[in-house]
Amino acid sequence: MTEETKAADTAQQPMPIPVDTADMTSLYANFFRVTGTPEELVLDFGLNTQLMQPGGPESVKLNQRLVMSFYTAKRLLNALSWAVNRHESTFGMVETDFQKRMRTPPPPPAGR
């Protein structure tokens, strides 16, 4: 292998990027909203409790906002697509239609 080939192989390998998770917090979100400008994409995340607490409409409290360039958004889209495809190949299709995921109880046996 020549020095030129070694340099080309090294240039193609992704460099590991060190990350610091010391101040990281976790958040659960089952609701998101996508807005933006021509330059940036804005993702808002929150918790929709409509299904958990019946009793009338309640507004969704948005508690996290992520702003990114469209270049970063496209890289995120590709990474999420890869992760979901890998999950579905292992566990089966992820159904996003809530009504299709609902299971209705079987009817009671006749005569009871």
ChimeraX attribute file (.defattr): number of C-alpha atoms within 10 A of each C-alpha:
attribute: neighborCount
match mode: 1-to-1
recipient: residues
	/A:1	5
	/A:2	7
	/A:3	8
	/A:4	9
	/A:5	10
	/A:6	10
	/A:7	10
	/A:8	11
	/A:9	10
	/A:10	11
	/A:11	10
	/A:12	8
	/A:13	8
	/A:14	7
	/A:15	8
	/A:16	6
	/A:17	5
	/A:18	6
	/A:19	6
	/A:20	6
	/A:21	7
	/A:22	6
	/A:23	5
	/A:24	6
	/A:25	6
	/A:26	5
	/A:27	9
	/A:28	8
	/A:29	14
	/A:30	9
	/A:31	14
	/A:32	15
	/A:33	11
	/A:34	11
	/A:35	10
	/A:36	13
	/A:37	9
	/A:38	7
	/A:39	9
	/A:40	15
	/A:41	17
	/A:42	16
	/A:43	16
	/A:44	17
	/A:45	20
	/A:46	18
	/A:47	16
	/A:48	17
	/A:49	15
	/A:50	13
	/A:51	7
	/A:52	7
	/A:53	10
	/A:54	9
	/A:55	8
	/A:56	7
	/A:57	9
	/A:58	11
	/A:59	10
	/A:60	14
	/A:61	13
	/A:62	15
	/A:63	11
	/A:64	12
	/A:65	14
	/A:66	10
	/A:67	14
	/A:68	16
	/A:69	14
	/A:70	16
	/A:71	12
	/A:72	13
	/A:73	16
	/A:74	12
	/A:75	11
	/A:76	13
	/A:77	12
	/A:78	11
	/A:79	12
	/A:80	12
	/A:81	12
	/A:82	12
	/A:83	12
	/A:84	13
	/A:85	15
	/A:86	12
	/A:87	13
	/A:88	12
	/A:89	10
	/A:90	9
	/A:91	9
	/A:92	10
	/A:93	11
	/A:94	11
	/A:95	9
	/A:96	8
	/A:97	8
	/A:98	7
	/A:99	8
	/A:100	8
	/A:101	10
	/A:102	8
	/A:103	7
	/A:104	6
	/A:105	6
	/A:106	6
	/A:107	6
	/A:108	7
	/A:109	6
	/A:110	5
	/A:111	4
	/A:112	4
